[in-house]
Amino acid sequence: MSDTQTEETSRGSEGGFRDSFRWDVIRSTPRYAYLVAAVAALGGMLFGYDIGVISGAEKPITAQWKLSSGVEEFAVAAVLIGSIIGGIFGGKLADKISRRYSLMIMAVIYTVGAIATALAPNVALFIVFRIVVGVAVGASSMIVPTYIAELAPRQIRGGLVILQQLAISLGILLSYLWDYVSFTAGWGWRPMFAAAAVPGVALGVGMYYMSHTPRWLGMQGRWDEADEVMERVNPTCKDEELQRVREELDQSERGSLRELLRPGVRGALIAGLGLAILQQFVGPNTVLFYGPTIFGYAGISAGSGGLLAEICVGVVLFVFVLPTIVLVDVVGRKALFYFGLAGMGSMLVLLGMAFHFGASSWGVAVLVILLVYIGCYSLSISPLFWLMTAELYPNRLRATGASTATVANWSANLLITVTFLTAVNALGKDVVFWVYAAFAAVGIVFVRFLVPETKGRSLEEMEGYWTHGREWPEKSQAVLR
């Protein structure tokens, strides 16, 4: 059965668009499942805040310590360096001590790192503390979606996992707003970083009262506890879901990166790495990190040190995640990928044309193009990448696979961030944006042929898909109602 046929069978068995998003499922899902997702998503908010806060602090830090351009770029990218480190060990930590305890440790790092960064007496220690915070960003960016996915009922798993992306976008927006307040009040850059300690404490306290995931408990042989947790999050399908977990764990041993390279399962590694790289190579961080600079290229006044432009971007980034939470379990992952990547590619082509023919003459149209571009990004590949890292891999390989994809994502992020201005000077603004548009086109083809539609599928079905020649096992054709 082909990918398309499988998707049609899935849609048909679920009763089409109307039945895919069933309000009886929403109402019958215990409140505890939503509470778990909301508390864990605080890790996403911290992720977004610590990524976005540097945009407002960059200029005052540079002025205070009289930084050269090279040191300034290093200070901006320090959190990304730490994120790569966090992504490397995050998966192993989540398997060893649990997803829950790992997030509690990340909360401590976020809190201590925020305070230490705010008190940094010189740029060297500032960079060190930002790298430390980045470790928490990188680790939590893959642990949070894994934790939520392993506790969420499958019918609404996509929407609950994407709560993390909503929280990331909210964190970015809040960082822009607090940067603006601190800037206009004349408080300097230190309060900008110190504020992250508040959600850091909230995450640690919240996770203390949450549960381990049934799948991690099953990996430890703690089935009685797994049964209790499943009763709290998915009582109507508890026995079936636990049986799936038991069968999958009985048939396999805990995996390693080497196992991800073997035939069959290798497809999951390729899909995860491809999405990780493409999410960054379509150029979103050129707008998130260099938005005021791009507006300046077009002759648009950003105001207040460029922060008003960034607030505008932050609002769009946040708002357009909201429809994704609903649509991802209705129309599926791949349809949103197609729509978002096509929209991003189109806007990047237009942006390149604007700079080719003279962006200043386009005026406010450049602003509109950039905001539509960010909206399409926030609707599709931005949240969907993190969701897919929690869904693509067999249970025993999920932490390893998510960790590998996370490292690739942060590495690509760092590469784009430190090469954008250089590429603009070497190739021209128009060519750079057209190159990003080409990657959006590549992304559509990649998703079509190499990424499965996981809507309505249990996490235990993923190994069967990869090991059965990219076809869902026969028993998985019946979709849970």
Secondary structure, DSSP 4 states (H G I P E B T S, - for coil): --HHHHHHHHHHHTTHHHHHS-HHHHHHS-HHHHHHHHHHTHHHHHHHHHHHTHHHHHHHHHHHHT--HHHHHHHHHHHHHHHHHHHHHHHHHHHHH-HHHHHHHHHHHHHHHHHHHHT-SSHHHHHHHHHHHHHHHHHHHHHHHHHHHHHS-GGGHHHHHTHHHHHHHHHHHHHHHHHHHHHHHT--SHHHHHTTHHHHHHHHHHHHTSPPPHHHHHHTT-HHHHHHHHHHH-GGGHHHHHHHHHHHHHT-----HHHHTSTTTHHHHHHHHHHHHHHHHT-HHHHHHHHHHHHHHTT----GGGHHHHHHHHHHHHHTTHHHHHHTTTT-HHHHHHHHHHHHHHHHHHHHHHHHH-GGGTTHHHHHHHHHHHHHHHHTHHHHHHHHHHHSS-HHHHHHHHHHHHHHHHHHHHHHHHHHHHHHHHH-HHHHHHHHHHHHHHHHHHHHHH----TT--GGGHHHHHHTTSS--GGGGSPP-
